[in-house]
Amino acid sequence: MKSLDDLKKIRDAAQSKVTMRGKNDGIRILVGMATCGISAGARPVMTKLVEEIANKNIEAVTVTPVGCIGECAIEPIVEVLQGETRTTYCRVDVEVAERIINEHIIGGKVVQDNVIGKYRL
């Protein structure tokens, strides 16, 4: 990256590949972004999720900031909705966010270290 134009091109390319608040097709990733989530570190978690999805050219994944999920003591919380299955992760930091993309979204395996619930919708 050498200029502001280069940065804008990178941003536009990433935005074209990552849908935020889009259709509900494919995998949905919800990030708790209420005050408690943000103060616990949800903003860098959301940024990492979006960056990883863009960098790995993953399609059919929607990342959506949501309000209160209701468990302030275990924030940041990230929920992955895949078909009829919902997996809820707690105490997610940027390293765990990267693992969620690599292990869960790409590899199909739940990151057991941070999961608090996996159940059918």
Residue frames as a rotation matrix with the C-alpha (Angstrom) as fourth column:
MET 1
0.588 0.809 0.000 0.00
0.809 -0.588 0.000 0.00
0.000 0.000 -1.000 0.00
LYS 2
-0.495 -0.857 0.143 1.53
0.867 -0.499 0.014 3.23
0.060 0.131 0.990 -1.16
SER 3
-0.916 0.205 0.346 -1.30
-0.141 -0.969 0.202 5.74
0.377 0.136 0.916 -1.19
LEU 4
-0.582 0.791 0.189 -4.76
-0.461 -0.129 -0.878 6.57
-0.670 -0.598 0.439 0.02
ASP 5
0.109 0.600 -0.793 -6.11
-0.992 0.122 -0.044 5.35
0.070 0.791 0.608 -3.33
ASP 6
-0.555 -0.376 -0.742 -4.50
-0.346 0.915 -0.205 1.95
0.756 0.143 -0.639 -2.71
LEU 7
-0.970 0.218 0.107 -6.19
-0.046 0.270 -0.962 1.79
-0.238 -0.938 -0.252 0.68
LYS 8
-0.201 0.950 -0.239 -9.55
-0.793 -0.301 -0.530 2.68
-0.575 0.083 0.814 -0.87
LYS 9
-0.048 0.126 -0.991 -9.13
-0.837 0.536 0.108 -0.08
0.544 0.835 0.080 -3.47
ILE 10
-0.870 -0.305 -0.388 -8.36
-0.040 0.827 -0.561 -2.61
0.492 -0.472 -0.731 -0.73
ARG 11
-0.768 0.630 0.117 -11.39
-0.263 -0.143 -0.954 -1.47
-0.584 -0.763 0.276 1.27
ASP 12
-0.011 0.801 -0.599 -13.70
-0.971 -0.152 -0.186 -1.65
-0.240 0.579 0.779 -1.76
ALA 13
-0.327 -0.184 -0.927 -12.47
-0.554 0.832 0.031 -5.13
0.765 0.524 -0.374 -2.65
ALA 14
-0.988 -0.057 -0.144 -13.01
0.085 0.577 -0.812 -6.35
0.130 -0.815 -0.565 0.91
GLN 15
-0.546 0.837 -0.030 -16.47
-0.500 -0.354 -0.790 -4.81
-0.672 -0.416 0.612 1.11
SER 16
-0.050 0.538 -0.842 -17.51
-0.976 0.154 0.156 -6.51
0.214 0.829 0.517 -2.10
LYS 17
-0.440 -0.225 -0.869 -16.63
-0.220 0.966 -0.138 -9.89
0.870 0.131 -0.475 -0.61
VAL 18
-0.860 0.125 -0.495 -18.02
0.505 0.347 -0.791 -9.49
0.073 -0.930 -0.361 2.90
THR 19
-0.162 0.890 0.426 -21.66
0.163 -0.402 0.901 -8.80
0.973 0.215 -0.081 3.52
MET 20
-0.955 -0.002 -0.296 -22.57
0.293 -0.145 -0.945 -6.98
-0.041 -0.989 0.139 6.70
ARG 21
-0.403 0.894 -0.195 -26.28
-0.173 -0.284 -0.943 -6.87
-0.899 -0.346 0.269 7.43
GLY 22
-0.709 0.089 -0.699 -27.17
-0.703 -0.017 0.711 -8.66
0.052 0.996 0.075 4.25
LYS 23
0.252 0.800 -0.545 -29.34
-0.704 0.538 0.463 -11.55
0.663 0.267 0.699 3.21
ASN 24
0.254 -0.069 0.965 -29.66
-0.873 0.412 0.260 -14.50
-0.415 -0.909 0.044 5.54
ASP 25
0.885 -0.019 -0.465 -28.30
-0.270 0.792 -0.547 -17.02
0.379 0.610 0.696 3.03
GLY 26
0.124 -0.921 -0.370 -25.36
0.058 0.379 -0.924 -19.19
0.991 0.093 0.100 4.05
ILE 27
-0.105 -0.303 -0.947 -23.59
0.942 0.275 -0.193 -18.76
0.319 -0.912 0.257 7.37
ARG 28
0.558 0.269 0.785 -24.46
0.002 -0.946 0.323 -15.86
0.830 -0.179 -0.528 9.67
ILE 29
-0.342 -0.670 -0.659 -22.03
0.829 0.116 -0.547 -14.62
0.443 -0.734 0.515 12.31
LEU 30
0.664 0.606 0.438 -23.55
0.242 -0.729 0.641 -12.39
0.708 -0.319 -0.630 14.99
VAL 31
-0.485 -0.845 -0.224 -21.30
0.614 -0.146 -0.776 -10.26
0.623 -0.514 0.590 17.18
GLY 32
0.481 0.656 -0.582 -22.68
0.871 -0.283 0.400 -8.83
0.098 -0.700 -0.707 20.42
MET 33
-0.487 -0.673 0.556 -21.96
0.663 -0.700 -0.266 -5.11
0.569 0.239 0.787 20.13
ALA 34
0.751 0.655 0.085 -23.94
0.392 -0.546 0.740 -3.64
0.531 -0.522 -0.667 23.00
THR 35
0.603 -0.519 0.605 -22.06
-0.647 -0.763 -0.009 -1.47
0.466 -0.386 -0.796 25.49
CYS 36
0.604 -0.368 0.707 -20.89
-0.498 0.517 0.696 -4.47
-0.622 -0.773 0.129 27.51
GLY 37
0.749 -0.304 0.589 -19.64
0.570 0.749 -0.338 -6.29
-0.338 0.589 0.734 24.42
ILE 38
0.702 -0.483 0.524 -17.80
0.154 -0.615 -0.773 -3.26
0.695 0.624 -0.357 23.11
SER 39
0.552 -0.500 0.667 -16.17
-0.811 -0.506 0.292 -2.57
0.192 -0.703 -0.685 26.47
ALA 40
0.596 -0.313 0.740 -15.09
-0.216 0.825 0.523 -6.23
-0.773 -0.471 0.424 26.65
GLY 41
-0.429 -0.889 -0.157 -13.41
-0.343 0.000 0.939 -6.02
-0.835 0.457 -0.305 23.23
ALA 42
0.253 0.631 0.734 -16.07
0.456 0.591 -0.665 -6.88
-0.853 0.503 -0.138 20.63
ARG 43
0.778 0.081 -0.622 -14.99
-0.403 -0.696 -0.594 -4.19
-0.482 0.713 -0.509 18.17
PRO 44
-0.221 -0.905 -0.365 -11.55
-0.934 0.088 0.346 -5.70
-0.281 0.417 -0.864 17.38
VAL 45
-0.504 0.138 0.853 -13.19
0.044 0.990 -0.134 -9.15
-0.863 -0.030 -0.505 17.30
MET 46
0.591 0.795 0.136 -15.67
0.243 -0.014 -0.970 -8.01
-0.770 0.606 -0.201 14.67
THR 47
0.525 -0.490 -0.696 -12.89
-0.789 -0.587 -0.181 -6.33
-0.320 0.644 -0.695 12.69
LYS 48
-0.545 -0.784 0.296 -10.84
-0.645 0.618 0.450 -9.55
-0.536 0.054 -0.842 12.77
LEU 49
-0.112 0.593 0.798 -13.79
0.313 0.783 -0.538 -11.67
-0.943 0.190 -0.273 11.60
VAL 50
0.840 0.464 -0.282 -14.45
-0.060 -0.438 -0.897 -9.34
-0.540 0.770 -0.340 8.67
GLU 51
0.217 -0.855 -0.470 -10.75
-0.933 -0.324 0.159 -9.16
-0.288 0.404 -0.868 7.75
GLU 52
-0.578 -0.456 0.677 -10.29
-0.339 0.889 0.309 -12.94
-0.742 -0.051 -0.668 7.87
ILE 53
0.276 0.767 0.580 -13.37
0.405 0.454 -0.793 -13.55
-0.872 0.454 -0.185 5.71
ALA 54
0.871 0.025 -0.490 -12.16
-0.365 -0.635 -0.681 -10.97
-0.329 0.772 -0.544 3.17
ASN 55
-0.016 -0.989 -0.145 -8.55
-0.930 -0.038 0.366 -12.17
-0.368 0.141 -0.919 3.17
LYS 56
-0.679 -0.215 0.702 -9.59
-0.125 0.976 0.178 -15.79
-0.723 0.033 -0.690 2.65
ASN 57
-0.751 0.416 -0.512 -12.19
-0.634 -0.238 0.736 -14.90
0.184 0.878 0.442 -0.01
ILE 58
-0.854 0.518 0.044 -14.95
0.447 0.775 -0.447 -16.72
-0.266 -0.362 -0.893 1.88
GLU 59
-0.743 0.663 0.088 -18.36
-0.399 -0.546 0.737 -16.22
0.536 0.513 0.670 0.32
ALA 60
0.073 0.930 -0.360 -21.88
0.022 0.360 0.933 -16.72
0.997 -0.076 0.006 1.68
VAL 61
-0.270 -0.141 -0.952 -20.94
0.946 0.145 -0.290 -15.49
0.179 -0.979 0.094 5.16
THR 62
0.293 0.432 0.853 -22.77
0.177 -0.901 0.395 -12.55
0.940 0.036 -0.340 6.72
VAL 63
-0.590 -0.469 -0.657 -21.22
0.765 -0.063 -0.641 -10.76
0.260 -0.881 0.396 9.70
THR 64
0.157 0.770 0.618 -23.77
0.268 -0.636 0.724 -8.74
0.951 0.052 -0.306 11.66
PRO 65
-0.932 -0.339 0.130 -23.32
-0.011 -0.332 -0.943 -6.57
0.363 -0.880 0.306 14.74
VAL 66
0.071 0.973 -0.222 -26.21
0.435 0.170 0.884 -7.13
0.898 -0.159 -0.411 17.14
GLY 67
0.187 0.096 0.978 -27.26
-0.667 -0.719 0.198 -5.60
0.722 -0.689 -0.071 20.43
CYS 68
-0.253 -0.279 0.926 -27.37
-0.955 0.223 -0.194 -7.22
-0.152 -0.934 -0.323 23.82
ILE 69
-0.263 0.108 -0.959 -27.11
-0.335 0.922 0.195 -11.01
0.905 0.373 -0.206 23.85
GLY 70
0.623 0.723 0.298 -27.73
-0.435 0.003 0.900 -11.05
0.650 -0.690 0.317 27.59
GLU 71
0.816 -0.394 -0.422 -24.58
0.568 0.683 0.460 -12.50
0.107 -0.615 0.781 29.15
CYS 72
0.849 -0.432 0.306 -22.41
-0.372 -0.898 -0.235 -9.53
0.376 0.085 -0.923 30.09
ALA 73
0.594 -0.626 0.505 -20.04
-0.546 0.147 0.825 -11.54
-0.590 -0.766 -0.255 32.27
ILE 74
0.137 -0.538 0.832 -18.85
0.405 0.796 0.449 -13.68
-0.904 0.276 0.327 29.34
GLU 75
0.979 0.179 -0.102 -18.56
0.005 -0.517 -0.856 -11.03
-0.206 0.837 -0.507 26.60
PRO 76
-0.386 0.429 -0.817 -17.50
-0.884 -0.425 0.195 -10.70
-0.264 0.797 0.543 23.85
ILE 77
-0.103 0.481 0.871 -20.02
0.029 0.877 -0.480 -13.18
-0.994 -0.025 -0.104 22.48
VAL 78
-0.567 -0.054 -0.822 -20.10
-0.811 -0.139 0.568 -14.43
-0.145 0.989 0.035 18.89
GLU 79
0.099 0.652 0.751 -22.86
-0.207 0.752 -0.626 -16.65
-0.973 -0.093 0.209 17.52
VAL 80
-0.841 -0.317 -0.438 -22.50
-0.506 0.176 0.844 -18.71
-0.190 0.932 -0.309 14.36
LEU 81
0.163 0.942 0.294 -25.77
-0.420 0.336 -0.843 -19.65
-0.893 0.015 0.450 12.68
GLN 82
-0.750 -0.445 -0.489 -25.38
-0.649 0.355 0.673 -22.38
-0.126 0.822 -0.555 10.10
GLY 83
-0.581 0.658 -0.479 -28.55
0.091 0.637 0.765 -23.94
0.809 0.401 -0.430 8.77
GLU 84
0.546 0.834 0.083 -30.55
-0.072 -0.051 0.996 -24.89
0.834 -0.550 0.032 11.83
THR 85
0.358 -0.509 -0.783 -27.54
0.895 0.427 0.131 -24.99
0.268 -0.747 0.608 14.14
ARG 86
0.720 -0.169 0.674 -26.51
-0.260 -0.965 0.036 -22.14
0.644 -0.201 -0.738 16.41
THR 87
0.238 -0.727 -0.644 -23.10
0.882 0.440 -0.170 -22.20
0.407 -0.528 0.745 18.10
THR 88
0.897 0.117 0.426 -22.43
-0.054 -0.928 0.369 -19.57
0.439 -0.354 -0.826 20.74
TYR 89
0.039 -0.963 -0.266 -18.88
0.753 0.203 -0.626 -18.60
0.657 -0.176 0.733 21.66
CYS 90
0.967 0.244 -0.077 -17.93
0.227 -0.682 0.695 -16.61
0.117 -0.690 -0.715 24.75
ARG 91
0.567 -0.772 -0.288 -14.88
-0.044 -0.378 0.925 -14.61
-0.823 -0.512 -0.248 25.81
VAL 92
0.621 -0.281 0.732 -13.88
0.781 0.303 -0.546 -14.23
-0.069 0.911 0.408 22.17
ASP 93
0.266 -0.609 -0.748 -10.70
-0.112 -0.790 0.603 -12.28
-0.958 -0.077 -0.278 21.48
VAL 94
0.385 -0.103 -0.917 -8.99
-0.889 -0.310 -0.338 -11.72
-0.250 0.945 -0.211 18.10
GLU 95
-0.726 -0.684 -0.062 -7.12
-0.681 0.705 0.197 -15.03
-0.091 0.186 -0.978 18.33
VAL 96
-0.545 0.621 0.563 -10.34
0.196 0.748 -0.634 -16.95
-0.815 -0.235 -0.529 19.00
ALA 97
0.432 0.691 -0.579 -12.06
-0.412 -0.420 -0.808 -15.01
-0.802 0.588 0.103 16.19
GLU 98
-0.139 -0.585 -0.799 -9.35
-0.990 0.077 0.116 -16.22
-0.006 0.807 -0.590 13.81
ARG 99
-0.930 -0.170 0.327 -9.82
-0.219 0.968 -0.119 -19.78
-0.296 -0.182 -0.938 15.08
ILE 100
-0.045 0.985 0.166 -13.59
-0.031 0.165 -0.986 -19.51
-0.999 -0.050 0.023 14.53
ILE 101
0.466 0.176 -0.867 -12.98
-0.814 -0.300 -0.498 -18.63
-0.348 0.938 0.003 10.88
ASN 102
-0.368 -0.749 -0.551 -10.26
-0.899 0.437 0.008 -21.24
0.235 0.499 -0.834 10.30
GLU 103
-0.975 -0.103 0.199 -11.59
-0.173 0.910 -0.376 -24.12
-0.142 -0.401 -0.905 12.37
HIS 104
-0.346 0.924 0.164 -15.36
0.189 0.239 -0.952 -23.62
-0.919 -0.299 -0.257 12.37
ILE 105
0.423 0.581 -0.695 -16.24
-0.513 -0.478 -0.712 -21.74
-0.746 0.658 0.096 9.18
ILE 106
0.050 -0.485 -0.873 -13.57
-0.982 0.137 -0.132 -23.30
0.184 0.864 -0.469 6.93
GLY 107
-0.797 -0.570 -0.200 -12.87
-0.520 0.816 -0.252 -26.57
0.307 -0.097 -0.947 8.77
GLY 108
0.015 0.926 -0.378 -16.35
-0.369 0.356 0.859 -27.37
0.929 0.126 0.347 10.04
LYS 109
-0.133 -0.117 -0.984 -15.21
0.755 0.632 -0.177 -28.05
0.642 -0.766 0.004 13.64
VAL 110
0.823 0.483 0.298 -16.52
0.139 -0.681 0.719 -26.12
0.551 -0.550 -0.628 16.62
VAL 111
-0.301 -0.894 0.332 -13.85
-0.169 -0.293 -0.941 -24.32
0.938 -0.339 -0.063 18.68
GLN 112
0.295 0.540 -0.788 -14.61
0.542 0.584 0.603 -26.23
0.786 -0.606 -0.120 21.88
ASP 113
-0.593 -0.636 -0.494 -12.44
0.762 -0.245 -0.599 -24.05
0.260 -0.732 0.630 24.14
ASN 114
-0.982 0.150 -0.116 -14.87
-0.111 -0.949 -0.295 -21.13
-0.154 -0.277 0.949 23.88
VAL 115
-0.525 0.841 -0.127 -18.22
-0.027 0.133 0.991 -22.70
0.851 0.524 -0.046 23.07
ILE 116
-0.858 0.309 0.410 -21.07
-0.459 -0.105 -0.882 -22.18
-0.230 -0.945 0.232 25.53
GLY 117
-0.040 0.893 0.448 -23.88
-0.224 0.429 -0.875 -23.72
-0.974 -0.135 0.183 23.57
LYS 118
-0.877 -0.070 -0.476 -24.62
-0.481 0.154 0.863 -25.65
0.013 0.986 -0.169 20.44
TYR 119
-0.481 0.795 0.370 -28.24
0.191 0.507 -0.841 -26.43
-0.856 -0.334 -0.396 19.80
ARG 120
-0.612 0.387 0.690 -30.85
0.778 0.138 0.612 -26.69
0.142 0.912 -0.386 17.06
LEU 121
-0.942 0.335 0.031 -32.94
-0.336 -0.940 -0.049 -23.60
0.012 -0.057 0.998 16.32
